[in-house]
Each structure stands twice: as structure tokens, then as C-alpha cells.
Amino acid sequence: MIDMTHEEIERLWSSLSNYVPDKHKADAAIDFVKTLDDLGVEEDEIKASGEYDPKLEDAISTYYEDREGEEEQYDDRYED
């Protein structure tokens, strides 16, 4: 687990996103959020970082909505 604050996440995203063309920022933001989650960054900190950038906020919403949907599908298949 990596201990990062939402300010650090915002700073990292800001420095990276400057090099990503606008047409690719949405996909890059989703990959960025997935990577943070895979590294074990606290979900609350990731979600709080979305207030800084609309692309990042959309990516966070998309990522966690998709993840919740996958968990529900998994639960539905294995419930008896």
C-alpha cells in the first residue's frame, strides 16, 4: 500500500497530463486511476483528487462505477 494524499495525486496528475494530448487525456486518466488503485492508494484519497481536474474526476467516477458493477456481477454468479 502506498500512502499518498490527494494533493500529491493532483500534483502527479498535473505534471503528467501536461504531456498528454487532449484527445487522449480521458483514457490516460482512467489508466492513472487504475494504477493508483492497483498500488493500494486509499480510495478516499483518489476520489478527493478528482476535485482538481474534470478529466480526472470523470475517470474516477467511471473507474469506480465499472468496478462496482463487476463486483455485483461476481456476487450474483456465486450466490445460492
PECORDA-V925838 format. One record per run of one state. SS is the DSSP state (H for helix, E for strand, L for the rest). FROM is the first residue (numbers start at 1). LEN is the number of residues. Records with the same first field share a line. If there is no record, write none. Layout:
BEGIN
SS=FROM-LEN ; FROM-LEN
END
This chain:
BEGIN
L=1-5 ; 18-4 ; 39-4 ; 50-4 ; 79-2
H=6-12 ; 22-17 ; 43-7 ; 54-25
END
